[in-house]
Amino acid sequence: MVGRKFTLRAVGAGLCTGLLVNISNTYYGLRIGVASQMSMVSTLLGFIGFKVFSRYLAAPLTPSENVLLLSVSTAVGSMPVTAGFVGIIPALEYLIKAEEEGGPLRLPLDRLVLWSAGLCFFGLIFAALFHEQFIIGEKLPWPGARATAHLIRTLHRQPLDFEHEREPPLPAEPTTTGEPQAGQEDTEAFIGERGPLLGNNPATGVRWEPALQSLLRGAIASWVIGVAMYFAPILREVPVFGHNAAKEWLWQVDLSPGFFGQGIITGPVIPLHMLMGAIVGWGILSPYAKRSGWAPGSVDDWETGSRGWIIWVSLAALLADALVNLAWLTFRPLVRLFPFDRGCLPRIHRHLHPRYRLIPERDSGSEQSLRSQHSTERRRPLNGHRQVQEAPGTPSGVISLSRWMLSFFFLGSVLTCMFAVHTVFGSLIPWYYTLLAVSLSLPMAVVGIRSLAETDYNPETSLVSQLVFASLISPSHPNAIIVNLLSAGITQAGASQSGDISFDFKIGHLVGARPAPQIYGQIIGSLFGTLVSCGIYRLYASQYPIPGPLFRIPASYLVLSTARLVLGRGLPVGVAPFMIVSATLSVAVSITRIRYSERWWQPLIPTGVSFAIGMYNTPSFTITRAVGGLFCWAYKRSRNGCEDSIMVLASGLVLGESVASLTGLALLAMHAPQLGENEGIRSN
């Protein structure tokens, strides 16, 4: 035990819930490029588990233990994205060409473990180093973290107000639909852009018994349907628009309960934006490209078919949206820092030279004593700063881990990364390129943390690394593609993990938990996540073809297409004008959404991310998700906005299908028969 807040039972429960999140993120990441932090699901699962076994426990689960459990679960569950098992690694192993790109690279299990271990620490330690800056110093909204902290306080019957943490008001939500801010749902819909799974408005009276029943009902129903889909694969390709539309143009419906649950969780707005992208991409551009002779192959062929053609159009929209948002997130603090008035210089001085008053370290105590301490030991505004008040029991710094010690650990994590990359990939990427990729991840981590804090949106940051390395390496270099992919993987790992870890730090700060036990738990969770991520990825790859009918790895195609684009390779015939139009429209839409962020009509304008997702994923996923979103809208209208039970049920649907996929692996290993034909399901 480390201190009074670090308990082995919370760590063990976090590892178990994190394993479920890890399986879910690997499964959906390989299928459709979806990943989620699932902070509320982990919180609820852990709390329910301790309630079920409460008669055997000496003491109930405390809020600080629940935060520790959540932190461990996040560290385990985020590893498929951090280590690139749903993006970079499949691209290296299955997609790069042997004749001109130096591949494919098949990595043995021990090399995968070493690669993952090299990436699992430096983002974590970087987030810990800047704990004071982003969690305490800057008064950022953190809507998703506040919602999860609200849930923890509700479950543990703590006071629900956050008077100790007076944040700026959250962005106004569109009044027409009641949906969260645009971009928040995108965080759950694209690899490297993840957020809370249950939305941002938990109930003020969550009861664990009904929540357990809803979660189990959803998970069991999803598991049963998932197993049924193994025996009847046609359920993943229902030709509701006719056999010709299904066979020739891939307009099918996948009866996946997980996709349906994701639509419920995100609500109707983003799935409908994705459906618009699917209509444009698969209903207009795909037939046009094929009939024009630009994509003569099968529609589902990434090399010669229209799917491989329209992904470039979606990529243009995605990259344009990412560049606009990255630019805005980078320069907005400068705009706030340098206002054009006479009070500019005093504000700059206060920003560069803040003064804080330390708060004495406090341990757990009675609610009354906490309130008393809170009322007498709050920070006073100095130099004209806005008053900042600490959560009860939360220190102003990282307890037991000084800054120099964290700096030492960070240096060690960077050296570990360099050693791991050099050992696994040898002479393919020089050590100084690895160091450059890590260095690029740090400013991108800052951008990602700020973005998560304000919108629950963790932007795609590997693009910056790919652009930088494309300018450093000649396109004719035999390893140019591999170096570009590896640099993207390293940069994305640090930036993505920093955002996830900072998100949990903020939850702990709001609840009143110490950050040091969180760090210890996150280190343990990252190590465990390294092992299980490699095993789960290899397990899926051993039984299913990749890419194949089930695991289409769209995120891998996206990052590889980006590498080819920045290196000037592989642009299909006829696609350039459409890419220019797509990028231009995406820039215009992104600027409009930023400029008019609180207007009632904003949900009517699709984001570049959601529109691109609808293009590069098949309509079967998008349609099912849109149906789930519309179902959520109808349910909330019939219940006057009450959505908590349906959100928990939807979370069970998402988790249940990913667990059912493991049952499918066992059935495949036993050569269980399947009804009908679905070529390519079995791995050769």
Secondary structure, DSSP 8 states (H G I E B T S, - for coil): --TTT--HHHHHHHHHHHHHHHHHHHHHHHHHS-----HHHHHHHHHHHHHHTGGG-SS---HHHHHHHHHHHHHHHTHHHHTTTTTHHHIIIIIS-HHHH-------HHHHHHHHHHHSSHHHHHHHHTHIIIIIIS----HHHHHHHHHHHHHTT-----TTS---------TTT----TTTGGGGTBTTB---SS-S---SS--HHHHHHHHHHHHHHHHHHHHHHHH-GGGGSB-TT-HHHHHHH---B---HHHHHHHHHH-SHHHHHHHHHHIIIIIIIHHHHHHTTSS-S-TT-TTTSHHHHHHHHHHHHHHHHHHHHHHHHHHHHHHHHS-SSTTHHHHHHHHHS-------------HHHHHHHHHHS-----TT-------TT--SS-TT--HHHHHHHHHHHHHHHHHHHHHHHGGGS-HHHHHHHHHHHHHHHHHHHHHHHHHS-----HHHHHHHHHHHS-TTSTTHHHHHHHHHHHHHHHHHHHHHHHHHHHHHHHHT--HHHHHHHHHHHHHHHHHHHHHHHHHHHHHS-SSSSS---HHHHHHHHHHHHHTT----TT-HHHHHHHHHHHHHHHHHHHHTTT-TTGGGS--HHHHHHHHHS-HHHHHHHHHHHHHHHHHHHHTTT--HHHHHHHHHHHHHHHHHHHHHHHHHHTT---SS--TT-S--
